Amino acid sequence: MAAFNKFESFVEAVAEKKHDLGADEFYIQLMNTAPDGAADAVETDLPADLSSANGYTAGGVSAGTATGSAQTGGVYKLDIGDKVITASGGSIGPFRYVVLLNNDATNKELIGYYDYGSSITLLDTETLTIDFDGSNGVLTIE
């Protein structure tokens, strides 16, 4: 499973009401250059994502909205349904990083990213399931 890394700016963005994690639409972007978790804050800070081709759209694809996020005992858990990306008509990639951002926030604030450890290329008809971890959530806020 890929490791999730939150952007440091996410903490401040939550405190300053830039996210409505229960209602906003999340997007994912695929890239092969590492984002900077300490410095990147908004979409325009990111390295370029992949170009539109074969089932992927540059600028990202919708990951939907929260599906069961809740607070229990003072801990908020963000749940998003898994996202499947399918290569159609050719390959997608290479990419190593899957960035999660808030598409509804004014500046498309960044949340976190998954590092798959090495570059991936999806060949025609292959799929990648981005597992947003229904048990533990994408992230928790305590």
C-alpha positions as CSV (number, residue, x, y, z in Angstrom):
1,M,0.0,0.0,0.0
2,A,1.3,3.5,-0.8
3,A,2.3,5.8,2.0
4,F,0.1,8.8,2.7
5,N,1.8,12.1,3.4
6,K,-0.1,15.2,4.4
7,F,0.9,18.6,3.2
8,E,2.0,20.8,6.1
9,S,-0.2,23.6,4.9
10,F,-3.2,21.4,5.3
11,V,-3.2,22.0,9.1
12,E,-3.3,25.8,8.7
13,A,-5.9,25.6,5.9
14,V,-8.2,23.6,8.3
15,A,-7.7,26.1,11.1
16,E,-8.5,29.0,8.7
17,K,-11.7,27.4,7.4
18,K,-10.5,26.7,3.8
19,H,-11.9,23.2,3.8
20,D,-15.3,21.8,4.4
21,L,-14.2,18.2,4.6
22,G,-17.8,16.9,4.9
23,A,-19.1,18.6,1.7
24,D,-16.2,19.7,-0.6
25,E,-15.3,17.8,-3.7
26,F,-11.9,16.1,-3.8
27,Y,-9.7,15.7,-6.8
28,I,-6.6,13.6,-7.5
29,Q,-3.7,14.4,-9.7
30,L,-1.1,11.9,-11.0
31,M,2.5,13.1,-11.3
32,N,6.0,11.6,-11.6
33,T,7.8,14.5,-9.8
34,A,7.6,14.6,-6.0
35,P,5.5,17.3,-4.5
36,D,7.1,19.3,-1.6
37,G,5.1,18.4,1.5
38,A,6.7,21.2,3.5
39,A,6.3,24.0,0.9
40,D,3.4,23.2,-1.4
41,A,0.0,24.6,-0.3
42,V,-2.2,25.1,-3.4
43,E,-2.6,23.4,-6.7
44,T,-0.4,26.0,-8.6
45,D,2.5,25.1,-6.3
46,L,2.6,21.5,-7.6
47,P,4.9,20.0,-10.3
48,A,3.0,19.4,-13.5
49,D,0.6,16.5,-13.5
50,L,0.2,14.1,-16.4
51,S,-1.2,15.3,-19.7
52,S,-4.7,14.3,-20.7
53,A,-4.6,10.9,-22.4
54,N,-6.2,7.5,-22.3
55,G,-8.6,7.9,-19.4
56,Y,-6.7,10.6,-17.4
57,T,-7.6,14.3,-17.6
58,A,-4.9,16.8,-16.9
59,G,-5.8,18.9,-13.8
60,G,-7.1,15.9,-12.1
61,V,-10.1,13.6,-11.8
62,S,-12.8,13.7,-9.2
63,A,-12.5,11.5,-6.2
64,G,-16.0,12.6,-5.1
65,T,-17.0,13.9,-1.6
66,A,-16.7,12.4,1.8
67,T,-18.7,9.2,2.2
68,G,-18.9,8.6,5.9
69,S,-16.6,11.0,7.7
70,A,-17.4,11.5,11.3
71,Q,-16.1,12.5,14.7
72,T,-16.0,10.0,17.5
73,G,-14.4,10.7,20.9
74,G,-12.9,13.9,19.6
75,V,-11.2,12.3,16.6
76,Y,-12.5,13.2,13.1
77,K,-11.9,10.6,10.4
78,L,-12.1,11.6,6.7
79,D,-13.6,8.9,4.5
80,I,-13.6,9.0,0.7
81,G,-14.7,6.1,-1.5
82,D,-11.9,4.3,-3.4
83,K,-11.2,5.7,-6.9
84,V,-10.4,3.5,-9.8
85,I,-8.5,4.8,-12.8
86,T,-8.5,2.7,-16.0
87,A,-6.2,3.2,-19.0
88,S,-8.3,3.2,-22.1
89,G,-6.9,3.4,-25.7
90,G,-3.3,3.5,-24.5
91,S,-1.2,3.8,-21.4
92,I,-1.3,6.3,-18.5
93,G,2.0,7.3,-16.9
94,P,4.5,7.0,-15.8
95,F,3.6,8.4,-12.4
96,R,4.6,7.8,-8.8
97,Y,2.6,10.3,-6.8
98,V,-1.2,10.7,-6.4
99,V,-2.0,14.1,-4.9
100,L,-5.3,14.7,-3.1
101,L,-6.6,18.3,-3.2
102,N,-9.8,20.2,-2.4
103,N,-11.3,21.2,-5.7
104,D,-13.9,23.4,-4.1
105,A,-11.5,25.5,-2.0
106,T,-10.8,28.9,-3.5
107,N,-7.2,28.1,-4.3
108,K,-7.6,24.3,-4.6
109,E,-5.9,23.7,-1.3
110,L,-3.7,20.6,-1.0
111,I,-4.4,17.8,1.5
112,G,-1.9,15.1,1.0
113,Y,-0.3,12.7,-1.4
114,Y,0.4,9.0,-1.8
115,D,3.9,7.9,-2.7
116,Y,3.9,4.5,-4.5
117,G,7.7,4.1,-4.1
118,S,8.5,3.8,-7.8
119,S,7.0,4.9,-11.1
120,I,3.9,3.1,-12.4
121,T,2.6,3.0,-16.0
122,L,-0.9,1.6,-16.6
123,L,-1.1,-0.2,-19.9
124,D,-4.3,-0.2,-22.0
125,T,-7.2,-1.7,-19.9
126,E,-5.1,-1.9,-16.7
127,T,-6.5,-0.2,-13.6
128,L,-5.2,1.4,-10.5
129,T,-7.4,1.5,-7.4
130,I,-6.6,4.3,-5.0
131,D,-7.5,2.9,-1.7
132,F,-8.6,5.7,0.6
133,D,-8.7,3.3,3.5
134,G,-12.3,2.9,4.6
135,S,-11.2,1.5,8.0
136,N,-8.8,4.2,9.1
137,G,-9.9,7.0,6.8
138,V,-7.7,9.1,4.5
139,L,-6.6,11.0,7.6
140,T,-7.7,11.8,11.1
141,I,-7.7,15.0,13.0
142,E,-7.3,14.8,16.8
